Amino acid sequence: MSRFRIGLGWDVHRTAAGRPLVLGGVRIEADFGLEGHSDADVLAHAVTDAILGAAALGDIGMHFPDTDPAWKDASSERFLVHAVELARRQGYRLTHVDATVVLERPKLAAYRQAIRENLARMLGIDVGNVSVKFKTAERMGPVGEGRTAEAQAVVTLEAD
């Protein structure tokens, strides 16, 4: 068993009117949200996939398929907590998260600390070990045109 494992996660969702915009479990003030079977928290989904990948446990769709009505409108906090628990059962603990949200609007800087704190709480790690960055796509492609939002995440697991 490796002492350290690194996982990479990525997710994308279409924007949709009439849905809440949730990032890292924090509701963002916006006139649109993200389309998805669950709460479509693109950031939480990317972190979940990164944890599952680091632990060699597949991806979010294997554990929470969008064909299962049990996950309809589910909070992505459940996905994150489950992924951390699965990694723990494999003998690993989460030590660090570095994530990037790519969204043209709204500006997200004012939400950074709340998102970091909420992710840290959900993941059971110190907020100093959670980095969240925000980027635009410079008005290019589906993100830049406001049609989608993306998130990327890298996590580090350490053997207990």
N, C-alpha and C positions, 0 to 999 in steps of 0.2 A: 504494500500500500504506500503510495506517495505521501510524503508529509504535507505537501501543498498541492492544491488543484486550482486551476483557473478555469472559469466558465464565461462564455460569451453569449449574450442574448440579444435578440432583435425582434421588434414587433412593429406593425403598421395597422392603422385603422382609418377608415373613411370618416370624414366629418359628416355630421348629420344635425339638422335643425331639430329642436324639441328634445334633445338629449342633454344630460348634464356632462360637463367636461370635468373629468376626474383624473388627476395625475398623482401617483404616489399616495393614493387614498385621500387626497385633498381636493375639495371641490373648488374649481377655478371659475371666477366670474367671466362668463362669455355668452355670446348669443348662439352658440352651437355646442355640440358635444361630439362624442365619437360613437360610431356605429359598431355594435358587436352583440354577441349572445349574452355576455356577462355585462359588467359595468364599463367594459372597453377601456380600462385603465392601461393604456399603452406602456407606460413606465413600469407599472407593477408587473405586467406580463413579460417585459424584457428582463427584468430582474429575476422573475420566477424561472424563465428559461435558462438564464445564466447559471442559477443555482443547480437546476436539474442537470444541465450539461456538465458542470464541474464534477458532479457526483456520478456521472455516467448513467443517469436515470431517465433518459429520453427527453421529451419536450412537454410543454404545457398541454398540447392537444391530446397526448396519450393519457394524461391524468385527469383532465377536465374537458372532455370532448364537447364541441359546440352542438352536437346532436343529442346531448343528454339534457332533458328539461330541468334536471336538478340544478344546473348552472345558469339557467335563464335569469338575467339581471343580478347574478351573484356578485358580491363584493370581492374584488381581487385580493383583498387581505387574506381570504381563505386560501387562495392559491399560494401566496407567499409563505404563510405560516406552515402549510403542508410541505412545501418544498424544503424549508429549513428543517422540519422534523424528519423528512426522509434522508437528508444529508446527515443529520445527527445520528440516525440509525445506522448509517454506513460508517460511523466513527469520525465524522468531520463536524467542525463548527465554522460558521461564517465569520470571517474577520474583516472584510472590506468590500465596499460596493463603489463603483465609479460608473455613473450613468449620464447619458445625454438625451435630451428630448429635442426633437426637431419639429418645430411648429412655427408657422409664419406669424400668426397672431392668436391670442393676445400676448403682450409682453409678459413674461413670467418671473422676472427677477424678484418682484415683491413676494412671491410665493416660495422662494428657494428654501428659506429656513424652516418654514412649516412643513414642506415636503421632506426635507432631510430628517427632521424630528419624527415625522410620522413613519417614514421608512425605517428609521432606527428602532422605533418602538415595535413595529410589526416584525422586524427581523431579529430583535433581541440583541442588538449591538449598540455600541456607543455612537452618538451622532457624529463624533469626530472621525469615524470610519465610514461615513456616507458622503459621497461627493455627487452632486447633481448639477449638470450644466444645461444651458439652453441655447439653441442655435435656430436660425432661420435657414431657409433654402434659397435666400436671395431672389425670391419670386420665380424660381425655376422649378420645373417638374411638378408632380402632383402635390407635394408639400407646399412649395412656393406659390402654387395657384390656390391654396386653401382647400384642396380636396381631400388631403390626408394628413395624418400626424404619425411620426415615427419615434421610436426610442431604441437606444442601444445601451447595453449594460455589460460590465465586466465585474465578476466577483472573484474573491479569493476565499477558498476553504482551506482550513488547516486541520490536520489529524489531531484528535484529542490525545 
